[in-house]
Each structure stands twice: as structure tokens, then as C-alpha cells.
């Protein structure tokens, strides 16, 4: 069996979206002739934890954990955060205290002294350890997945020293990430970020990303050999019972995941608020479930739209419970970003594919000509409405509610989404790895 080293920061007990892609993909490597060797952290500062994901680690996987030092303890003390509070990506925050001098200074330090990210102190010891490990336990390929993009720099150095075929997997962008312009970078730091990014994109034997628009953007930054491999979903009964769960008599609009300020669809809440006032039956049956890390600005807008009595907020829940919540939904909300946001058209979250697997209809708020809209249309899984089109939102929800009332509200069927299963996508990834080993770049 061939061996592949996967360098990833996120691994159980980490929860959230960052861990799903490689936890699930590596599970299917052994049946495709590859043993996954996971190199990950010991003692990391994860935004959320979900020990239940341990069950998805492939029995054949070798997991190597090495200590990591992160600057979060100092940051929390400096900014007055509590011990159990979690730090957002880039040290950025959307809370009211955002303008405090301590937060501004911390973000400046993060952007200019921790390049490419707060895990940069892990690069040198990791390279030193893995260089020796790989001499004694050879692998046929290396995969690095980011963010955090320090993982790519570990792989870059190993690739240069040992000449092992290397695939750089970008789950999210580097210099085009949404918060990049909030890091208060100096000109020198900005150049350094771009220089390191360009080196990764041009030195990797293969660059992989999760959406077609993302691939085009990486090519524009100089990447060669870029391939899109979607996030996908698990297609097995252990992870998800595809039979629809009985609903609770409510018209359940459910959102699951992280919802930032920039994703907050104010027009949607206003449209729903107007429908409540206009349609008594809609108001009686409406329930909005907001599950996960929801920014405080969302609660404020929902309150202004007079929807508090219709909304249930739930914190992060284990992944297996997330799947149950999806199947209990009448309508799943996929909230992307305003059409004017640079990478809104290419935003393809793992959530979309798990939504598809639930068989429940999807209402996507985002670019109508984006990558997500294309997949939703192709699979007949729902409808996409532009971020600012309040009237169309209102008409769409009204029509969907009428379908709910008449028992005709449906999502996609399993045949239309089979190619997005992680098992099928892992096959694509393995085919690509085999080709790289045989022929190189």
C-alpha cells in the first residue's frame, strides 16, 4: 500500500468545518490503495471541539501528534478575554469592542509578526521532526491543507529537501481571504505574504481547491496545475440516515454553522418579518433555527424585524446531531455573502454538500450566477436568491410555504448528487495522486 503524509492543523478533537474535508477524505484512502499518515497538533487552540468525530478516523491511519505553541494565551490575557473564550481567525473580531486599541494592536501584531498565521512557530520544529521521520518511514506523496497556511510552508520545505511529490490543498484562500485586509499589514508584510503564497502555488506539483472560481483565482495568482475537488458529503448510513425525519409541525427554516457579520442577510429577515405580519398562518407555523456560532449582529437584526419569538438559537452541537437537525428542517438556509464581495461567486462551503445529502430543499442567499447556485440548480435541490433582492426572497419563501402546506415541498433525489459523495471525490483525488507519482507535474 502506498503512503501519503497529510499535514493538517485541524484533526479530532477539533470540530467545525475545517476538520471535515481531510478527516472524511482520508477515511476512503485505504480502499483506494493509500495509507494516510496524519501529521497534526498536540495541544492546539481549536475554535470548537467535537470528540464524536474520532469514530471517522480510518483504522489504517497513522496519526502523529506534535506539540504546538500558539500565542492565544497571551492574546486572551492582553485583550481581557475569558479562559474559555475562542479566538476568531486572524485575531479579528466582530464584537462591539472591535475598535479598542488592544484589539487593533493585537491584529497588527498578528498580521505583521505572525506570517502567514499564528501557527508559524510550528513550521521549523515540524520540518526538523518530519525530515528525520520521512527518512526512516518513507511516503509516496505529501498533502498540505490550509488554512492555516503554515501547513503549506512545512510541506514546501520538505518538498525542497526531500523531493517528495506534493499537493497543496486550499480549503480557503490566502491573500484573498475575507479578513486579509483587516490585518493592518505594512507594505513589507503584504509583500512577504504574497511572496510565500506565490512560492507555494508555483512549487507544488499540484494545487487543489474546493470551487471552480477559487481555481481561477489561484491561477491568476500564478498557480500551475490547479484542480477543483469539491468538499462533498459522506454517503453511508453510519454518518447519515437518508430517510427524512418526522417534522415538528412547524415550518422550520434552519441555518447550521458559522454566521459572520458579512453574511448576515438583513433583507431576508426583513422579508420574513413582513410575511409574518401579512400571513397569520405563516406566523403561527414559522420557526427559525440558528445553530452554531452566530454573530451578535444577526440577533440584533432579527430583533429589529420582530422575529425573536420565532427564532431558536443553539450553540455548536456535535456533527451527528447536526445531520439530524438538517433532516428535521422544512427548508435549509445557505447564507453566503453579498454579490459585491470579491469571492462570493466562488464560495462553496462543505455545508452545501451536507445540505444536499439530507434531501431537504435549500434556500441559498447569494450570487445567482455563483458556483453554489450552479450546483443547487443542477441537482434541483432548491433555489438561489440574490443577497439584496428582498422582494424575490419574500415571493420565494411564500411559494415554498405554500408547497409546505400542500405537502409538495421537496429537495433533490440521491441520484442527482451521487458524484458529490466523498467516496467518489476521494477516487478523483487518488487518481490525481497516482498520476503525479507516475509522471510528475
N, C-alpha and C positions, 0 to 999 in steps of 0.2 A: 504493500500500500504506500502511495506517495504521501509526503508530509508537507503541510503548509503552516507557516508561522503567521498567526493573526495578532497584530499589535493593536489593542483596543483599551481605552480607558474605562469604558462602560462594560461592566460584566456583573452578573448577580453577586452580591445582593442589590446592585443598582436596579432601580425601577425606571419607569418613564420610557420615552420614545427612543433615547439614544442607545439603549441596550438591545432593542428588539431585532434589528437587522442582522447582526452577526451572531447573536445567540441562536436565532432561528435558522439562519443560513448554514451555520456550522453543523447544526444537527443533522443535515442531509448530506454532508460531505462524505462520511464513511461509506454510504451505499453507492457513492459515485467514485470510490477508489482513492479517497484522500482522508488522511487522519489530520484533524485540526489540532494544532498546538497553540493554545491561547496564552499570550503574554499580557498580563493585566496588573492592576494595582493591588496593594495591600494597605488598607487604612485610608482610602480615598474619601473625599468630601462629595458624596452624591446628593443631588437635589432631592431625590426621593429614593426610598428603598422598598424592594418587593422580594422577600425571600422565597416566595412561591415560585419564582422563575427558575430556581435551581433545578427543578424537575426537567427543564428543557435542555440542560447541558448534555451533549452526546456522551454516552458511556465510554466511547473510544477516545474522547478528548483528553489531551494532557493540558492541565491548567497550571501555569507558572505565575505565582503572585510575588511581586517585589515591592518593598516599602516605597512610599511616595511622600515627599514633603510638599505641602501646599501652604500658601500664605493666608489661608482663610481665618485661622485663629486670631492672628494679629489684626486682620481687617475687621472682624466682628468686634473685637475689643475697642479698636480705634473709632468705629462708627456707632458704637453703642448697641449693636445687635445682641440678642439673647443667644445663649449657648446652642439652643436647638434650632435657631433660625437658619434658613438655607440661603446661600448666595446665588444671585442670578448670573447668567452668562455675561462675561466681560466686566463683572462688578457693577453693571448698570442696574438701575432700579427705577420703578415707576411709582413709587410711593410718594407721599407728599413731601418727604424730607429730601427729595432729589436735589434740590438746589443748595443744600448745606455745603459749607466749604470742605468738610471732612469727606463727603461723598465725591465731590469734584476732584479733590486731591487724590483720593483712592483710585478713581477711574483713570486719572492722568498717570499715576504710578503703574497701574495695571497695563495701560496701553503702551507706555514708553519703556518700562523696565522689565516687563514680563512678555517677551516676544518669542513665539507668537501668542502665548497664552500663559495662564497661571501654572501650567504643568511643565514649564520649560526646565525646571530644576531636575526633572526626571529623565531628561534626554541623555546626559552624559553617563550617569550610572547604569542606565538601561543598555546603552551601546556597549559599555565595558562588560557587563554581565553577558549579554546576548552574543557578543563576539566570541567569547570563550565557549558558551553553551553550544553554538552552532558548529563549532569545530569538532566538538565531541558528539553532537546529535544533529547531523545534517538535515536540512529540509530542502524541498524542491522549489519552493516559492515562498515569498513574503507578501502578506497583505497588511497595509496600514489603513485604518479608518479614522476619519476626523469629521467634525471637531471632537476633542481638541486637536489642533493641527500639529502639536508637538509629536504626536504619534507618527506623522509623516516624516518628521525630521529624524526620528530614531531609525526608521526604515531607510531613509536616504543615506545615512551614514553607513549602515550595514551593507547596503547595496554597493556603495563605493568601495568598501573594504573587502567584501567577500564575493561580489559579482553574482549574487543570487537574484533570479528574476523577481521583479517587484511590481505589485499592483497597488496604486494609491486610490482608495475609495473615499469619495467626497459625499458624505450624507448631507452636508450643508456647505455653503461657500466659505472662503477665507476672507479675502479683502472686500467681497461683496455681501458679506453677512449683514443683516439689518442693523446691528448695533455698531458696526465698524466706525461710522462717522461720529459716534458718541464717545469715542475713546480719547479725544483731545490729543491726537498724535502730533508730534513735531514732524517737520519735513524729513528729518533724518530717520525717525521711526517708521514713518509711512513708506519710505524707500526700502527700508530693511524688510518690512512685511512683504512688500511686492517682490523683492529680490528672492526671498526664501520661497514664496509661493511659486514664482516662475521656475526656480530650480527644481522643485518637486514636480511641477507639471511637465517639465521637459526631460527630466532624468528617469522618471518612472517608465517601465516597459509598457504599462497600460494604465490609463486613468479611467476610473469608473465613477459615474454619478447616478442620481436617482430619477432624473427627469430630462426630457429632450431639450428644454430651454436651458437647463443647467449645463448640459453638454455643449451647447452652442456658446454659452458664456465662457466656459473653460477653454474652448478652442480659441476664442477671441483673445484670451489672456496668454496664449502661446502653447497650450497643451496639445500633445500629439496622441494619436491612438485613443481617442475618447469613446467610451461605450456607455450607453444607458442600460442599467439593470434596475428595475423598479424595486420598491421595498416589499411589496406583496403581503400575503397573509398565509397563515397555516391552514392546510386543507385536511384536517384529521379530526376525528371525534374526541380525542383527548383534549384538544385545545378548544374546540367549539362544537356544541350540539347545533347542527344547522336547522333543526326543527324550530319553528317560531314559538316563542314562549307566549303564554296567555297574557293579554294586556290587562290593565287595571281599571278599565272603564273610562280612562282619561285619554284625551288627545295629547300624547306625550311627545314633546319636542325635546330632543336630548342632544346635548353637546358634551363630549368627553375629551379631556386633555388639558393642555396649557392654553390659556387665552390671554394674550398680551393687550396692552392699550391700543396698539396699532391695528389689531384685529377686531376691535370692538365695533360691531355693526350697528351704530346708533339708529340708522334708518330702519333696520329690521325691528328693533324694539319699539320704535315709534309706530311702525306699521301694525305690529301685533297689538299694541295698546289701542289703536283706533278700531281694530276688528273686535276687540273685547267690548268696546263701547257700543258698536253698531250691531253686534250679533250676540244675543243673550245666550243662545245655545253654545256658541263658541267659547264664551266667557266661562260658562259653567263646567265645560269639559277640558279646558286648556290646562296643561301642566308643563312647565319648562324645567328640565333637569340640567343643571350646570355642574358637571362632575370633573374635578381636577383642580389645577392651580389657576384660579380665575382672578384677574387683576381687579383691584378695587374700583377702577373707573367703570367697569361693567356693571357693578352693583349700583353705582350712582345713576347711570343712565337708565337702568331698569326701574329704579325707584322713581325717576322723573317721568317715566312712561306709565306709572301707576300699575306696575305689574308684580309688585312684591308678593302679593297673596297667591300668585300663580307660579312662583319660582321656588324650586328646592335646590339649595347649594349643598354639594357634598365635596369633601376633600378628596385627595388622591386615594384610590382604592386598588387592591391587587388586580393583576391583569385578568385572572379568571373571572372575577366579578364584573370587570369592565365588559367582557363578552356577554355576560348575562344582561347587563343594562342595555347594551346595543339591541339585543333581540327583544327586549321589552318595550322598545321605542316604537311609536307610530311613525315618527319622522326623525331622521338623524341630521343634525346640523353640522355642516362642514364650513367653518368660518375662516376664510383665507385672509387676504389683505386688499386694501383699496387698489383699484386698477392702475392708479398712478405710481404705486410702489414699484421700483425697478424690477424686482424678480417675482412679482405677483403672478405673472402668467406661467411661470415655471414651478410654482410651489406645489409639490406632490408629497404630502405627508404620508407616513405609514398609516395614519388614521383612516385615510380614504380607503385603502385596501381592506382594512379590517371592517370598515363600514360595509364595503361590498360583500364580504363573506357572510355578513349577518342576514342578508336577504331583505333588509328593511330599506324603504325608499330614502333617498338622500336629497336634502335641500342645500345646495352649495351657494354661498355668498362670496363672489369673487369674479375675476375676469371671465366673460362668456366665451372668449376665444383662447383661454388658457389650457395648459396640459391637463389639469384636473377636469375641466369642463368637457374636454375631448373624451376622456375615459368614461365619465358619467354618461355621456351621450351614446358612446359606442356600446356600452353594456346595458343601456336602457335602465339605469339604476336610479334616475331621478332627474333633477333639473337644476341649472345654474342661473343665478340672477346677479347682475352687476351690483357692486358694493353700494352704489349711490342711487339705485333705481327703486325708490320706496314704493311707488305705485305698482310696479311689477311684482315686488315682494308681496304686497298686500293681495293682489289678484291671485298670485300663485298659491299662497297659504290658504286663501279662501277656497280655491278649487280643490286643493289637497284635503282640506277639512270636509268638503262635500263628498269626496271619494271615501274618506274615513267613515262618514255617516252611512254611506250606502254599501260599505263593505267591499269596495273595489280598489282600495289603496294597496298598491303592490310595488315591490322592489324588483331587482334583477333576478334571473334564474342562474343556477350554478354553471350551466354550460357556457354562458357568455363571459364568465370571469375565470375559467379554469387556468388560462395561461398566466394569470397573475398570482397563482399559488406559489409559495416559497419553494416548494419542491420542484416545480417547473423552472423557476428562476435560478435555483441553485444549479440545475442542469446546464443552463446557459453560462453561468459563471465558471463551472468546471470545464466546459468545452473551451472557453476562452483561456483558462489556465493551461490546459493541455496543449493548446496551440502555441502559447508563449514559450513553453518548455521546449517544444519541438523546433520552432522556427525563430524564436526571439521576437524583437519588436516588429 
